[in-house]
């Protein structure tokens, strides 16, 4: 008989990909006791060293996702200038381990759930009591009891375990009035990929293909065109399985993908069509990166019309902006172009109602498995977008726990509170603007430009601002000072410029904007911190001439700070001392208080 250990918590997150990881951090920072159960040895899911897909997000000027996902990206620029996957794994691990409220269970597969059936609030029929995971390294079962659960497993493992309503496959055109030629729904999906990466060296290196390698020719690569010298080449089109079951048939599909990936490298090295003599195979993934499987059903199902029409949801808690990137089910064996690439209304709105179950009372979800149609999913599935969903779920779970609510009641009673919490943590909500207190609005400011107290925390087209007009350019070591009648200050909000478009980094557009790298060239650049970002600063509160240092930061790696103060002052001073680019001017986007 194997041992079983029981744990209890406020929120149990199943799945430690980017969405689940961020959900756990978000909730833990709100004071919740969190258990994060992940079936792999490293965090990050498709972004981890085991799979190596890029963390993509909304396209367009100044649309980069902020909040926790930007914290992670900036930390990687600081600690990982060569984009090493070994270091990337440690960064994700570190972000979770430093949160004292998170219990991390790695190598632990969720395999069972205990539920209660009945008539629960708002028409729900089921409540989850606990989930059970098996940790292969310790041969231990873990039973996790929680008030709330979040399925960020990608495959929606809690759906079959607890009876959550879900969908799989492609809808017909009439079901959601979407632009597709399908007259009937089917169970086809996008496929999965086993990626490969090459490294350029200074010596000739042979490649002897394994026996399972598939022999490929130039004809096989029509409309694919591999180019190991192109920084955008990550071999994503080595894809199979959309015309099968991407859960049941994974092992069979994986074997075919390995054959395909090895055959691709054989073709690159030995066909004579490439300048590849000095290239070595640096990575071939044995764990397929999956794009689509089960999608859970929430109170609202986001459709193509929503993400293409510019619709703003009143319960907006996240946004997307990747194109409609629908991969054909045949994958590599589909002879035409491998995918669609239709623009969306970037940034588009994502509602909170798509992040919790329509029939399970205490189930949230975040990631590629939320409540959306297949076509909408082809855009919303990318990991930076999924991370925003995770941050929203973490905050929503915190509100629900502290106020004794179920997820639907957060929607009914606490939407504005949830939105304000997200914006305070530097999450951009395109249809909302962060509120500024009257005390701050009426305070005397020693600079003529008061754009730092308008609640707009980035340059963006919706604000009609650009990089120059969205911020105050402070001189090094200068003081930005608010003076006001003595009052209790609850919090101070500061936002610096982290160069959201990454124009101050080296390399091409792909190199600058992705945290990790596919192929390693001899001249691949080393990264550094965005030159616009404030490196050193100090925040001082003052009362009757007595100064209190509230915050002093050296080697700053964060774009935003929301500092809880709860002290009486009559003056607040921010001193930006230097930038990472060591420039004379330092952009300050926001400096305000409540």
Secondary structure, 3 states (H helix, E strand, C coil): CCEEEEEEEEEEEECCEHHHHHHHHHHHHCCCCEEEECCCCCCEHHHCCCCCCCCCCCCCCCCCCCCHHHHHHHHHHHHCCCCCHHHHHHHHHHHHHCCCCEEEECCEEEEEEEEEECCCHHHCCEEEEEEEEEECCCCEEEEEEEEEEEECCCCCHHHHHHCCCEECCECCHHHHCCCCCCCCCECCCCCEECCEEEEECCCCCCCCCCCCCCCCCHHHHCCCCCCCCCCCCCCCCCEECCCCCCCCCHHHHHHHHHHHHHHHHHHHHHCCCCCCCCEEEEEECCCCEECCCCEECECCCECHHHHHHCCCCCCEEEEECCCECCECCCHHHCCCCCECCECCCCCEEEEHHHHEECCECCEEECCCCCCECHHHHHHHCCHHHHHHHHHHHHHHHHHHHHHCCCHHHHHHHCHHHHHHHHHHCCCCCCCCCCCCCHHHHHCEECCCCCHHHCCCCCCCHHHCCCCCCCCEEEECCEEEEEEEEEEEEEEEEEEECCCCCCCCCCCCHHHHHCCCCCCECCCCCCCCCCCCCEEEEEEEEEECCEEEEEEEECCCCCCEEEEEEEEEEEEEEEEEEEECCCCCEEEEEEEEEC
